[in-house]
Amino acid sequence: MSVVVAVIAVLGTPLFIVILAAAIVGFYYAEIPLTAIAVEIYRLVDTQMLTALPLFTIAGYLLAESQVSNRLVRITSVFFGWMPGGLAVVAFVTCAFFTAFTGASGVTIVAVGALLFPALMQAGYPERFSLGLVTTSGSLGLLLAPSLPLILYGVIVQQMKVGTPFTLQELFIAGILPAILMITLLTIYSIWVSRGQALVRQSFTWAEARSVLWEVRWELPMPFVVLGGIYSGILVVSEAAAITALYVLIVEVFIHREIPVSALPRITREAMVMVGSILMILGVSLAFTNFLIDAQIPQALFEWIRTYIDDKITFLILLNIALLVLGAILDIFSALVIMIPLIVPIAIGFGVDPVHLGIIFLANMQIGYFTPPIGMNLFIASYRFEKSITELYRATLPFMGVLMIALVIITYVPSLSLYLIGR
C-alpha cells in the first residue's frame, strides 16, 4: 500500500490525495479508527485563528486586480528615488509590501516587476542586474505580516502542541528585523554595484510628494492601521484580517472603482478556490501529522539524526541546505504542510525555538523561489520578460549570495528574530 501511495505521488496526483492516502495507510496499520481523520479536519475548521486566512486572501486578490501596484511604485519612487541606488530601494520596498499583502511572489513579478524592470533600464542600470533585482524582489515580504505562509506555519505548529506556545502576533513581530536585514543587505549590494555609474535619479520635490500622497490617500492608512494594530496587540489577527478585507473592498471597488462590481464573484471564487485547496491540504496533513506523532516517527528520526549530528550548529547547517533544495522544487504551501510536522519536533530537540524556526524556514523558502534550476520565480520572470532561463540563473546568483549571508545571520543569531517578542 505504501508503494501505491508513492506511485500515485509520482504520477502527479493532487497533493491532498497523496497525504490523505498516506494517513489512511498509517492509521489502518496502526489500528486507529479512520474517523480520526475527520476529527482532525473538524479540529482545523474549529480553529479561530484560521479565520484570518480567507480574509487576507480575498484582500490580496483584490489588491492584485487593482492599480495599487502603480501607486506603490510612484510613492516609493518619490520618497526613495533621489537616493544613491534609490530605484533599487524602490523595488525592494514595493515588492516586499506587495508580496506581504498578496501572498504570491509570481503576482508581484507580473504586476510590480513589469513596472520596475523598464524603469530600472531607463535609469541606466544594466539589464542583467535589473532582471536579477526584479526576480529576487518577487519573494521579499514572506516574513512580513500579513503573509499567508506565516499564518499557516503558526496554525500547523500550534495544532501540533509542541514547544513553547506562541501567538500569531509574536510570529509576525519576529519577522520584522530579519526582513529589514534582507532588504538592507540587498540595498547595500545594489548601491555598491551601481557605484560610478551614471544613473538617473528622481529629484525630490514637495509638490510631487504632496501630489503622490494625495493619490495614495486611501491606501496609505491601511498598513498603519492593520500592521500597527497587529504589532501593538490592539487587534488580534482575525480582526485585522476582517478590517483589511472590508477596507480594501470599499477603496478599490467603490472609491477608486478600479474593480467593477461584476468582477467580484469571479475574484471571490478564485480566492476561495485557493483557500479551499490550502485548507484541504492542511486538514489531511494534520491528520497525517497526528499519525506521525502517535507512531513516534519524529522521535525516531531525531534519535537517528543524533547518531550522526550531536550539536545544534551542524543541524542548522543541514536544515538550511535541505530547505533550500525543498524551496526550489515545491511551492511554499506544500513545503509547509509536508515538512513542518517532521522538522519542528526535531528542531525543538536540538533547542531551536519554534518561532525562530519559522523565520528560518520562510527565509529559506524565500530564497528557494529563485534557486536554480527550477525555482518558481525564475520561470515566471523568464516568461514575463521573454528571457532565457539560463540568463535568469546568471542574473539572480549575486542576489542569492547576498540573501545567503542574511540567512546565515538569521539562522545563527536567534535574537534577531526573538528580541522584539522577548523570548
Secondary structure, 3 states (H helix, E strand, C coil): CHHHHHHHHHCCCCHHHHHHHHHHHHHHHCCCCCHHHHHHHHHHHCCHHHHHHHHHHHHHHHHHHCCHHHHHHHHHHHHHCCCCCHHHHHHHHHHHHHHHHHCCHHHHHHHHHHHHHHHHHHCCCCHHHHHHHHHHHCCCCCCCCCCHHHHHHHHHHHHHCCCCCCCHHHHHHHCHHHHHHHHHHHHHHHHHHCCCCCCCCCCCCHHHHHHHHHHCCCCCHHHHHHHHHHHHCCCCHHHHHHHHHHHHHHHHHHHCCCCCHHHHHHHHHHHHHHHHHHHHHHHHHHHHHHHHHHCCHHHHHHHHHHCCCCCHHHHHHHHHHHHHHHHHHCCHHHHHHHHHHHHHHHHHHCCCCHHHHHHHHHHHHHHHCCCCCCCHHHHHHHHHHCCCHHHHHHHHHHHHHHHHHHHHHHHHCCHHHHHHHCC
